[in-house]
Amino acid sequence: MRLLVVSQYFWPEDFRINELVANLVKRGHQVTVLTGVPNYPDGNIFQRFRDSPSSHAHYEGADIVRVPMMARGQNSLRLILNYLTFAISASIVGLWKLRGREFDVIFAYEPSPITVGLPAATMRRVKKAPLAFWVLDLWPETLHALGIVRSPVLLKTVGKLVGFIYRRCDLILAQSRSFVPQIRKYAGDARKIVYFPNWAEPVAAAEQTEPADCVPLQSGSFSVMFAGNIGEAQDFPAILGAAEILKTHQNIRWLIVGDGRMAVWVQEEIKRRGLEARFHLLGRHAPDRMPAFFKHADALLVSLKSEPIFAMTIPGKLQSYLAAGKPILAALDGEGAELVRSSYSGLTCAAGDAVGLAAIVLKLSKLPILERDQMGQNGRLVSIRDFDRENLIDGLEENLRLMRNEVQRVGLSSI
């Protein structure tokens, strides 16, 4: 198939869409990616891209068509402008750059923002190709949960935008089963909504990796590792609260591998609370480096704020944690917590519960090593069964073919 992938984020930024594109090319598809300029997460355009834009025009056999946009910067206004400028530029400049090209399927990747759906819908209309939309973040619910938008009027307006985009999709892929009812409220037709979760990153299960040498060795320690984005949604106040409760347990340490908009705040809070001896902030590293860091972990921590929208979410890192074969500490509600509980791959507590998180960290640290190892093995088994990348992309390919064939049979909806 001739596939057009529309994504605000793409290589050299680190997102799963990179893996998906590379895999689709290997399967014989002709893939073109419509994207912006790399600037996530720091908010500045990557220097290596500035130095050589032409060397970033292809990725693993896929063509990359980039459009100008404002970098996200470090404040809310710049972030809004980042979203809007990509949506407008991809719809106008992108259409011009893709003139004369025909596609069988358009695939939009939406971790956030929903506005990526505007150029995707534009391409659908002009190119007369069906649109599949992968929803990894629910708007306007996430905006409300994070306090980004508080105005009921503005939230209702965003909801109308979401409905406008969903109704122009021929297939909607939901990252969790709990997303389906929410998507249906805006999309109307439940028949075009399919469950399609994140997969486990293959590198997470690497066996022969040497431990990262930048992690301090501490004999007799119990290391809780958090890997990923340090943002509002990840509820670091609860993590720091748990660490403060466990401050006198000198064997328990917290390894933070990642970066994000709240990283400076976290660093300042660690100092303010006198937790410098308990935390190691290791910075952001490439995904293929993560197995080396996981080697140091006795448990992998995943957390989200206590909000109804996050109870519907399966955090992307959870699949990789399962594949890593380490016990999981989940400060989550809803579907993510149930996945950990039902697979017997770790311990859970309610989202936002610092006391509960401290309790499960302490409990896990006191369990026999064999019992902890069994939790890790349980997680790896469920990863292979439910989140294998090849199996999931097999299913995606089949859904895209069915969508294309159905549109060829009955024609593209004019909605």
QUIMO-V519698 format. One record per residue. RES is the residue in three letters. PHI is phi in radians with two decimals (* if undefined). OMEGA is omega as a letter, one per 30 degrees, with the letter a starting at -180 (NA if undefined). Layout:
res;phi;omega
RES;PHI;OMEGA
RES;PHI;OMEGA
//
This chain:
res;phi;omega
MET;*;l
ARG;-1.63;a
LEU;-1.94;l
LEU;-1.90;l
VAL;-1.73;l
VAL;-1.89;a
SER;-2.63;l
GLN;-1.16;a
TYR;-2.00;l
PHE;-2.84;l
TRP;-0.76;g
PRO;-1.47;l
GLU;-1.22;a
ASP;-1.72;l
PHE;-2.45;a
ARG;-1.12;l
ILE;-1.05;l
ASN;-1.05;l
GLU;-1.07;a
LEU;-1.09;a
VAL;-1.07;a
ALA;-1.04;a
ASN;-1.20;l
LEU;-1.15;l
VAL;-1.11;l
LYS;-1.07;l
ARG;-1.46;l
GLY;1.71;l
HIS;-1.49;l
GLN;-1.64;a
VAL;-2.00;l
THR;-2.10;a
VAL;-1.98;l
LEU;-1.73;a
THR;-2.60;l
GLY;-1.80;l
VAL;-1.72;a
PRO;-1.21;l
ASN;-2.65;a
TYR;-1.75;g
PRO;-1.76;a
ASP;-1.20;l
GLY;1.65;l
ASN;-2.07;l
ILE;-1.09;a
PHE;-0.98;a
GLN;-1.11;a
ARG;-1.15;l
PHE;-1.29;l
ARG;-1.02;a
ASP;-1.22;a
SER;-2.63;l
PRO;-1.02;a
SER;-1.15;l
SER;-1.35;l
HIS;-1.98;a
ALA;-1.68;l
HIS;-2.50;l
TYR;-2.54;l
GLU;0.87;l
GLY;1.62;l
ALA;-1.68;l
ASP;-1.44;l
ILE;-2.01;l
VAL;-1.90;a
ARG;-1.85;l
VAL;-2.12;l
PRO;-1.21;l
MET;-2.85;l
MET;-1.47;l
ALA;-1.12;a
ARG;-1.24;l
GLY;1.09;a
GLN;-2.23;l
ASN;-2.40;a
SER;-1.13;a
LEU;-1.10;l
ARG;-1.11;l
LEU;-1.13;l
ILE;-1.07;l
LEU;-1.14;l
ASN;-1.04;l
TYR;-1.10;a
LEU;-1.22;a
THR;-1.17;l
PHE;-1.17;a
ALA;-1.03;a
ILE;-1.24;a
SER;-1.12;a
ALA;-1.16;a
SER;-1.29;a
ILE;-1.80;a
VAL;-1.14;l
GLY;-1.06;l
LEU;-1.09;l
TRP;-1.13;a
LYS;-1.17;a
LEU;-1.72;a
ARG;-1.03;l
GLY;1.49;a
ARG;-1.59;l
GLU;-1.96;a
PHE;-2.36;l
ASP;-1.54;a
VAL;-2.56;l
ILE;-1.94;a
PHE;-2.20;l
ALA;-1.88;a
TYR;-1.90;a
GLU;-2.25;l
PRO;-1.30;l
SER;2.63;g
PRO;-1.69;l
ILE;-1.14;a
THR;-1.09;l
VAL;-1.08;l
GLY;-1.23;a
LEU;-1.18;l
PRO;-1.14;l
ALA;-1.11;l
ALA;-1.16;l
THR;-1.08;l
MET;-1.11;l
ARG;-1.02;a
ARG;-1.20;a
VAL;-1.36;a
LYS;-1.47;l
LYS;1.00;l
ALA;-2.14;a
PRO;-1.16;a
LEU;-2.02;l
ALA;-1.86;a
PHE;-2.20;a
TRP;-1.62;a
VAL;-1.62;l
LEU;-1.93;l
ASP;-2.60;a
LEU;-1.60;l
TRP;-1.87;g
PRO;-1.50;a
GLU;-1.04;a
THR;-1.15;l
LEU;-1.02;l
HIS;-1.22;a
ALA;-1.11;a
LEU;-1.57;l
GLY;1.28;a
ILE;-1.23;l
VAL;-2.21;a
ARG;-1.95;a
SER;-1.21;l
PRO;-1.01;a
VAL;-1.14;a
LEU;-1.19;l
LEU;-1.09;l
LYS;-1.14;l
THR;-1.13;l
VAL;-1.08;l
GLY;-1.03;l
LYS;-1.16;l
LEU;-1.10;l
VAL;-1.03;l
GLY;-1.06;l
PHE;-1.00;a
ILE;-1.25;a
TYR;-1.04;a
ARG;-1.21;l
ARG;-1.72;l
CYS;-1.68;l
ASP;-1.62;l
LEU;-2.63;l
ILE;-2.07;a
LEU;-1.79;a
ALA;-1.81;a
GLN;-1.28;l
SER;-2.45;l
ARG;-1.16;l
SER;-1.20;l
PHE;-1.20;a
VAL;-1.00;l
PRO;-1.07;l
GLN;-1.17;l
ILE;-1.12;a
ARG;-1.05;l
LYS;-1.01;a
TYR;-1.74;a
ALA;-1.47;l
GLY;1.48;a
ASP;-1.61;a
ALA;-1.24;a
ARG;-1.17;a
LYS;-1.67;l
ILE;-1.83;a
VAL;-2.26;l
TYR;-1.27;l
PHE;-2.54;a
PRO;-1.42;l
ASN;-1.10;l
TRP;-1.78;l
ALA;-1.36;l
GLU;-1.20;a
PRO;-0.98;a
VAL;-1.14;a
ALA;-1.16;a
ALA;-1.78;a
ALA;-1.03;a
GLU;-1.69;a
GLN;-1.65;a
THR;-1.27;l
GLU;-1.39;l
PRO;-1.03;l
ALA;-1.07;a
ASP;-1.41;l
CYS;-1.54;l
VAL;-1.61;a
PRO;-1.07;l
LEU;-1.44;a
GLN;-2.48;a
SER;-1.07;l
GLY;1.35;a
SER;-1.47;l
PHE;-2.00;a
SER;-1.77;l
VAL;-1.70;a
MET;-1.93;l
PHE;-1.90;l
ALA;-2.21;l
GLY;2.36;a
ASN;-1.22;l
ILE;-1.77;a
GLY;-2.32;a
GLU;-1.08;a
ALA;-1.16;a
GLN;-1.38;l
ASP;0.99;l
PHE;-1.17;l
PRO;-0.98;l
ALA;-1.21;l
ILE;-1.11;l
LEU;-1.16;l
GLY;-1.11;l
ALA;-1.14;l
ALA;-1.09;l
GLU;-1.17;l
ILE;-1.08;a
LEU;-1.64;a
LYS;-0.98;a
THR;-1.39;l
HIS;-1.52;a
GLN;-1.19;l
ASN;-1.39;a
ILE;-1.57;l
ARG;-2.26;a
TRP;-2.09;l
LEU;-1.89;a
ILE;-1.92;l
VAL;-1.95;a
GLY;2.71;a
ASP;-2.75;l
GLY;2.84;a
ARG;-1.19;l
MET;-1.79;a
ALA;-1.09;a
VAL;-1.15;l
TRP;-1.05;l
VAL;-1.06;l
GLN;-1.06;l
GLU;-1.17;l
GLU;-1.17;l
ILE;-1.04;l
LYS;-1.19;a
ARG;-1.09;a
ARG;-1.56;l
GLY;1.18;a
LEU;-1.87;a
GLU;-1.00;a
ALA;-1.31;a
ARG;-1.75;a
PHE;-1.98;l
HIS;-2.20;l
LEU;-1.62;a
LEU;-1.79;l
GLY;1.36;a
ARG;-1.57;l
HIS;-2.40;a
ALA;-1.12;a
PRO;-0.94;a
ASP;-1.27;l
ARG;-1.59;a
MET;-1.10;l
PRO;-1.00;l
ALA;-1.15;l
PHE;-1.38;l
PHE;-1.03;l
LYS;-1.03;a
HIS;-1.50;a
ALA;-1.53;l
ASP;-1.60;l
ALA;-2.69;l
LEU;-1.93;a
LEU;-1.80;l
VAL;-2.24;a
SER;-2.57;l
LEU;-2.48;l
LYS;-1.10;l
SER;-1.44;l
GLU;-2.50;a
PRO;-0.93;a
ILE;-1.12;a
PHE;-1.34;l
ALA;-1.19;l
MET;-1.53;a
THR;-1.72;l
ILE;-1.79;a
PRO;-0.97;a
GLY;-0.99;a
LYS;-1.24;a
LEU;-1.10;l
GLN;-1.10;l
SER;-1.24;l
TYR;-1.05;l
LEU;-1.04;a
ALA;-1.18;a
ALA;-1.26;l
GLY;1.28;l
LYS;-2.02;l
PRO;-1.09;a
ILE;-1.94;l
LEU;-1.88;a
ALA;-2.04;l
ALA;-1.67;a
LEU;-2.41;l
ASP;-1.97;l
GLY;1.26;a
GLU;-1.13;l
GLY;-1.12;l
ALA;-1.12;a
GLU;-1.13;l
LEU;-1.09;l
VAL;-1.17;a
ARG;-1.14;a
SER;-1.22;l
SER;-1.60;a
TYR;0.92;a
SER;-1.80;l
GLY;2.99;a
LEU;-2.09;a
THR;-2.23;l
CYS;-2.51;a
ALA;-1.14;l
ALA;-1.04;l
GLY;1.38;a
ASP;-1.71;a
ALA;-1.10;l
VAL;-1.12;l
GLY;-1.10;l
LEU;-1.13;l
ALA;-1.03;a
ALA;-1.14;a
ILE;-1.31;l
VAL;-1.08;a
LEU;-1.11;l
LYS;-1.08;a
LEU;-1.12;a
SER;-1.10;a
LYS;-1.68;l
LEU;-1.26;l
PRO;-1.03;a
ILE;-1.02;l
LEU;-1.08;l
GLU;-1.21;l
ARG;-1.16;l
ASP;-1.09;l
GLN;-1.13;l
MET;-1.03;l
GLY;-1.07;l
GLN;-1.16;l
ASN;-1.05;l
GLY;-1.11;a
ARG;-1.13;l
LEU;-1.13;l
VAL;-1.23;l
SER;-1.09;l
ILE;-1.13;a
ARG;-1.26;a
ASP;-1.94;a
PHE;-2.28;l
ASP;-1.23;a
ARG;-1.07;a
GLU;-1.11;l
ASN;-1.12;a
LEU;-1.16;a
ILE;-1.27;l
ASP;-0.96;l
GLY;-1.13;l
LEU;-1.09;l
GLU;-0.95;a
GLU;-1.11;l
ASN;-1.15;l
LEU;-1.16;l
ARG;-1.14;l
LEU;-1.08;l
MET;-1.08;l
ARG;-1.07;a
ASN;-1.14;l
GLU;-1.14;l
VAL;-1.18;l
GLN;-1.11;a
ARG;-1.35;a
VAL;-1.93;a
GLY;1.61;a
LEU;-1.42;l
SER;-1.06;a
SER;-1.62;a
ILE;-1.03;NA
//
